[in-house]
């Protein structure tokens, strides 16, 4: 991967605009799309084979795609430094890796030290898989500057997780969330958890299981909610058709959620954990996703508005404009508000327990534990009949018990 050039950024790029044709891509376009963020990846590959994910096609084309690999730390550091050199307003780096956390601790430590010394810009890690979340790694990355994580949960129903061929048991999800929540809100922005809603094969109990999980999850947190949309010629489309689902009926925008009672409750749970007695009363109005149900557009608008206000405030507390596009963040950078705020309220731990202080025996113990957890996440915890279509190949880890190639 060292042989590949860094992505183009701010170098004679063009954009097509209706009525104007192709014109040079400028600062305004970057701010409108990305705010003050720079988006990149360090590693590629994913050992999972979730049916809703586009990676299934990558794996079908090349089985080696399951193996996680990445270039050197200097490679990604130099890429980011080059981008910041062209656009100094960049204030957050967003890593869209599918599987950042499985990278071994020694390599993450090298990355963390180099990042803090050479870049020293907050960064977010997307695509975090619950199976691989470890407290020591999160602590290390927050010391380096990680201020946000995005973790894929998808459902609180084990039946639906099995339908998606996602080998992440609910217990593993809750353990990972417990770790992430312990660093927020002091060190990181409340972590964001991805959920897929409006699956037409969900029963009422499946929907209730997801809502129950959201109520149990350690706080604080926020959500990214996606209405299920099926891509043609995928395993998920085949599974849906076998369930008798008309794919054409779920082909609209996946970001716009129907204002159902269960979706409104998702927004509510991101804001507040209701007492048990009230929560039980609210659950009585939940209906299965595939059945007819009443819509509440005004109520959905109000709760979504409150949800967005809270999320925006959480980002402003960290002067993070990676999800807030436009000129406001640029003005905050231009006037020095962002740099001044971050100097006064640096949330990062100022010290880190390193290898030399915990000893190599401790390092080996952590690494052995990590390997056992990875193996358990893909095999032991899936013991018993596999989900339909889940092959043995998808349930094991290549190269022994660890999915990483360096």
PyMOL commands that set and color helices and strands:
alter all, ss='L'
color gray80, all
select helices_A, chain A and resi 27-34+55-61+63-66+73-86+105-118+130-132+135-144+158-163+170-181+204-216+235-242+247-250+261-271+276-283+297-317+327-334+337-344+355-378+380-382+392-395
alter helices_A, ss='H'
color red, helices_A
select strands_A, chain A and resi 14-17+21-24+37-40+43-44+69-70+92-95+123-129+146-154+192-197+222-227
alter strands_A, ss='S'
color yellow, strands_A
deselect
rebuild
show_as cartoon
